[in-house]
């Protein structure tokens, strides 16, 4: 739900760097080289499906073929995963520069949770256990924090359009430019700080599939709880500022203009927790 810039490296460039790093395993290197056109063709299919929001339509490997089925020509599942684990990730391999570029592109902010967590690894958008042919495709590798990778997404993948996670690189601009996460501030009595409740309210003009997608994303990554915690951390400071301005004789309309509105405008993006927090405080002041 936070847009990332498309990777600068293509799948073919990643493949070339991985092949260059395959040493001491001539058989695997030859297999990959022979299958290079097929791998590139598969990656092109991935890009087209991602652009159309139809990654759910790509079938996973056939588990009925055994523990280690052939996936692309003679390349097996374990060999494709091995390319990622041993020839893409290790610091001494040529392809590691692509890994680093992808990880750094997030600028320490996880796109799945809106920057709450800090990415430490790359997540396979289509899990490599089920789609090993994309295990080292840059467009399938998304920087993610541990909570989103391990608790929110894990090895899940969509088989229907409404179940598909929002893809940070290639999904529709509506998910990143239009507001669909809002908050309500529940006021408490006797000067006790209230609490924020976040919810999904997609624009009425959206189709039903997109509405269901954002609701699922919100629930799967536990954004309601995580956003509320972040807002609560700042609440005390904001309430104290509002109280002091009121005590100095400033009216609520002016407070909203000089304190609350800038908070809305300076939020990193439209569906950031800060946006909803300041919007709900603005409603209380009106």
Secondary structure per residue as TSV (DSSP state, phi and psi in degrees):
chain	resnum	aa	ss	phi	psi
A	1	X	-	360.0	5.2
A	2	X	-	-121.9	123.9
A	3	X	-	-69.9	135.1
A	4	X	-	-114.3	148.9
A	5	X	-	-66.4	139.3
A	6	X	-	-55.0	140.2
A	7	X	-	-56.2	140.0
A	8	X	S	-74.5	-24.9
A	9	X	S	-92.0	137.8
A	10	X	-	-85.8	169.6
A	11	X	H	-64.2	-38.1
A	12	X	H	-63.0	-40.8
A	13	X	H	-63.5	-40.7
A	14	X	H	-62.7	-42.1
A	15	X	H	-63.1	-43.2
A	16	X	H	-61.0	-44.0
A	17	X	H	-67.4	-37.1
A	18	X	H	-65.9	-43.5
A	19	X	H	-60.6	-41.7
A	20	X	H	-62.6	-27.2
A	21	X	H	-89.3	-7.1
A	22	X	-	-80.1	102.5
A	23	X	-	-122.0	146.5
A	24	X	S	76.6	8.6
A	25	X	-	-143.7	73.3
A	26	X	H	-61.0	-34.6
A	27	X	H	-64.9	-44.2
A	28	X	H	-66.5	-42.8
A	29	X	H	-58.4	-42.2
A	30	X	H	-67.0	-41.8
A	31	X	H	-59.1	-45.9
A	32	X	H	-66.0	-42.0
A	33	X	H	-62.2	-44.2
A	34	X	H	-64.0	-37.6
A	35	X	T	-88.0	2.8
A	36	X	H	-52.2	-48.7
A	37	X	H	-60.8	-38.3
A	38	X	H	-68.9	-39.2
A	39	X	H	-64.8	-41.9
A	40	X	H	-65.8	-39.8
A	41	X	H	-62.6	-41.6
A	42	X	H	-63.9	-39.0
A	43	X	H	-66.1	-36.0
A	44	X	H	-64.1	-37.2
A	45	X	H	-64.2	-39.6
A	46	X	H	-60.5	-48.1
A	47	X	H	-61.2	-41.7
A	48	X	H	-65.9	-41.3
A	49	X	H	-67.3	-40.3
A	50	X	H	-63.5	-43.2
A	51	X	H	-64.1	-30.5
A	52	X	T	-92.3	0.4
A	53	X	T	69.3	31.8
A	54	X	-	-124.7	33.2
A	55	X	G	-63.3	-24.2
A	56	X	G	-61.9	-21.3
A	57	X	G	-81.5	-12.6
A	58	X	S	-77.7	124.2
A	59	X	-	-78.3	141.1
A	60	X	-	-71.7	169.2
A	61	X	-	-64.0	156.3
A	62	X	-	-81.3	103.8
A	63	X	G	-66.9	-19.5
A	64	X	G	-69.2	-13.6
A	65	X	G	-81.2	-2.8
A	66	X	-	117.4	-177.3
A	67	X	T	-68.7	-29.5
A	68	X	T	-135.9	69.5
A	69	X	-	-73.0	157.0
A	70	X	E	-70.9	136.7
A	71	X	E	-114.9	-49.9
A	72	X	E	-127.7	109.9
A	73	X	T	53.6	-122.1
A	74	X	T	-92.8	-0.6
A	75	X	E	-74.0	124.9
A	76	X	E	-91.6	170.0
A	77	X	H	-56.3	-48.8
A	78	X	H	-64.8	-33.7
A	79	X	H	-70.6	-39.6
A	80	X	H	-67.1	-40.2
A	81	X	H	-67.6	-35.6
A	82	X	H	-62.6	-35.9
A	83	X	H	-60.2	-42.8
A	84	X	H	-67.3	-50.0
A	85	X	H	-67.9	-37.1
A	86	X	H	-108.7	-18.4
A	87	X	H	-126.4	-1.0
A	88	X	T	-114.5	-42.5
A	89	X	S	-83.2	-42.5
A	90	X	S	-55.2	137.6
A	91	X	T	-58.3	-28.9
A	92	X	T	-84.2	-5.5
A	93	X	S	-90.0	148.6
A	94	X	T	-57.1	-35.1
A	95	X	T	-72.8	-12.1
A	96	X	H	-59.6	-27.3
A	97	X	H	-65.0	-29.6
A	98	X	H	-71.2	-43.4
A	99	X	H	-55.5	-48.6
A	100	X	H	-63.8	-40.6
A	101	X	H	-61.3	-43.3
A	102	X	H	-66.3	-44.4
A	103	X	H	-64.4	-41.8
A	104	X	H	-72.3	-20.7
A	105	X	T	-64.5	-21.8
A	106	X	T	-78.7	-14.6
A	107	X	T	54.3	46.3
A	108	X	T	68.2	17.4
A	109	X	-	-127.9	122.5
A	110	X	-	-72.1	125.5
A	111	X	T	-72.1	-25.3
A	112	X	T	-71.3	-37.4
A	113	X	T	-105.2	12.1
A	114	X	T	73.9	30.0
A	115	X	S	87.5	8.2
A	116	X	S	-69.8	-46.2
A	117	X	S	-94.2	162.0
A	118	X	-	-104.7	122.2
A	119	X	-	-64.6	132.5
A	120	X	-	-119.4	-15.2
A	121	X	E	-144.4	173.4
A	122	X	E	-99.1	134.8
A	123	X	E	-98.7	138.9
A	124	X	E	-82.7	111.2
A	125	X	S	-57.3	-50.2
A	126	X	S	-95.2	114.5
A	127	X	-	-56.0	136.8
A	128	X	T	-66.0	-21.5
A	129	X	T	-66.7	-26.2
A	130	X	T	-113.0	-19.5
A	131	X	-	-134.8	60.3
A	132	X	G	-62.9	-20.9
A	133	X	G	-66.3	-16.9
A	134	X	G	-108.3	14.6
A	135	X	T	-64.2	-25.9
A	136	X	T	-123.3	25.3
A	137	X	-	-84.0	119.5
A	138	X	G	-53.4	-38.4
A	139	X	G	-70.2	-13.6
A	140	X	G	-99.9	-0.1
A	141	X	E	-109.5	114.9
A	142	X	E	-119.2	128.3
A	143	X	E	-60.8	131.6
A	144	X	E	-145.8	148.0
A	145	X	-	-77.6	167.5
A	146	X	H	-64.0	-41.5
A	147	X	I	-61.4	-43.3
A	148	X	I	-71.4	-37.6
A	149	X	I	-73.5	-45.8
A	150	X	I	-90.4	-37.0
A	151	X	I	-102.0	-37.1
A	152	X	I	-85.0	-47.0
A	153	X	I	-105.3	-48.2
A	154	X	T	51.9	-131.7
A	155	X	T	-104.9	24.9
A	156	X	-	-73.9	148.6
A	157	X	-	-149.1	154.4
A	158	X	-	-86.9	145.4
A	159	X	S	-120.3	-1.7
A	160	X	S	-134.1	155.0
A	161	X	G	-60.4	-38.0
A	162	X	G	-74.6	-13.7
A	163	X	G	-93.8	-1.3
A	164	X	-	-78.5	130.0
A	165	X	-	-62.6	156.4
A	166	X	-	-74.4	123.7
A	167	X	-	-85.9	118.0
A	168	X	T	-63.1	-25.2
A	169	X	T	-87.7	-42.3
A	170	X	T	-127.4	2.2
A	171	X	S	-76.6	170.7
A	172	X	-	-57.3	144.5
A	173	X	T	-65.1	-20.1
A	174	X	H	-61.7	-31.8
A	175	X	H	-71.1	-20.3
A	176	X	H	-109.7	-19.9
A	177	X	H	-110.1	-15.3
A	178	X	S	-113.2	144.1
A	179	X	-	-82.1	130.2
A	180	X	-	-134.8	-3.3
A	181	X	E	-112.3	124.4
A	182	X	E	-128.3	164.8
A	183	X	E	-132.4	154.1
A	184	X	E	-126.2	132.5
A	185	X	E	-96.4	121.4
A	186	X	E	-95.4	110.9
A	187	X	-	-76.4	139.3
A	188	X	-	-108.2	157.0
A	189	X	S	-86.4	166.9
A	190	X	T	60.4	43.4
A	191	X	T	60.3	20.9
A	192	X	-	-88.0	128.7
A	193	X	-	-56.9	139.8
A	194	X	-	-82.3	-159.4
A	195	X	E	-143.5	158.9
A	196	X	E	-102.4	139.1
A	197	X	E	-120.0	118.0
A	198	X	E	-98.0	145.0
A	199	X	E	-149.5	162.0
A	200	X	E	-96.0	123.9
A	201	X	-	-135.2	83.2
A	202	X	-	-66.7	152.4
A	203	X	-	-56.4	143.1
A	204	X	T	-62.1	-26.3
A	205	X	T	-78.8	-7.9
A	206	X	S	-70.7	154.1
A	207	X	-	-77.9	164.5
A	208	X	H	-64.6	-33.2
A	209	X	H	-64.7	-45.8
A	210	X	H	-65.7	-35.8
A	211	X	H	-62.5	-42.4
A	212	X	H	-69.7	-34.5
A	213	X	H	-62.6	-45.8
A	214	X	H	-70.6	-32.9
A	215	X	H	-65.0	-41.4
A	216	X	H	-66.3	-43.7
A	217	X	H	-59.1	-44.6
A	218	X	H	-59.3	-43.5
A	219	X	H	-74.9	-44.5
A	220	X	H	-62.4	-36.5
A	221	X	T	-98.5	11.2
A	222	X	T	53.1	42.7
A	223	X	H	-69.4	-29.2
A	224	X	H	-59.0	-50.0
A	225	X	H	-68.6	-45.6
A	226	X	H	-67.2	-38.4
A	227	X	H	-66.9	-41.5
A	228	X	H	-62.5	-38.5
A	229	X	H	-65.2	-44.1
A	230	X	H	-63.4	-42.4
A	231	X	H	-65.6	-38.0
A	232	X	H	-63.6	-32.2
A	233	X	H	-64.0	-29.0
A	234	X	H	-98.4	-15.1
A	235	X	H	-57.8	-46.6
A	236	X	H	-56.3	-43.7
A	237	X	H	-63.4	-45.2
A	238	X	H	-65.3	-42.5
A	239	X	H	-63.8	-37.6
A	240	X	H	-66.2	-40.2
A	241	X	H	-63.9	-43.1
A	242	X	H	-62.3	-43.9
A	243	X	H	-61.6	-44.2
A	244	X	H	-67.0	-37.9
A	245	X	H	-68.0	-38.7
A	246	X	H	-65.0	-42.0
A	247	X	H	-66.1	-24.6
A	248	X	T	-82.7	-2.5
A	249	X	T	100.9	3.2
A	250	X	-	-78.8	134.6
A	251	X	-	-76.6	159.8
A	252	X	H	-61.8	-34.5
A	253	X	H	-64.6	-41.3
A	254	X	H	-69.9	-40.4
A	255	X	H	-59.2	-42.2
A	256	X	I	-61.9	-39.1
A	257	X	I	-72.7	-38.6
A	258	X	I	-93.3	-20.7
A	259	X	I	-117.4	-48.4
A	260	X	I	-80.8	-47.4
A	261	X	H	-59.1	-43.1
A	262	X	H	-60.1	-32.4
A	263	X	H	-64.1	-37.0
A	264	X	H	-68.0	-46.7
A	265	X	H	-69.3	-28.2
A	266	X	T	-92.5	2.5
A	267	X	S	-61.1	141.8
A	268	X	S	-57.9	-33.1
A	269	X	S	-159.2	169.4
A	270	X	T	-62.8	-33.4
A	271	X	T	-103.9	24.1
A	272	X	S	-73.4	152.0
A	273	X	H	-59.1	-30.9
A	274	X	H	-66.8	-35.2
A	275	X	H	-59.0	-54.5
A	276	X	H	-63.5	-37.7
A	277	X	H	-60.4	-51.2
A	278	X	H	-71.3	-33.1
A	279	X	H	-62.1	-42.6
A	280	X	H	-70.2	-33.2
A	281	X	H	-69.1	-34.7
A	282	X	H	-63.9	-39.0
A	283	X	H	-63.2	-38.3
A	284	X	H	-66.7	-34.7
A	285	X	H	-76.8	-16.7
A	286	X	-	-75.8	360.0
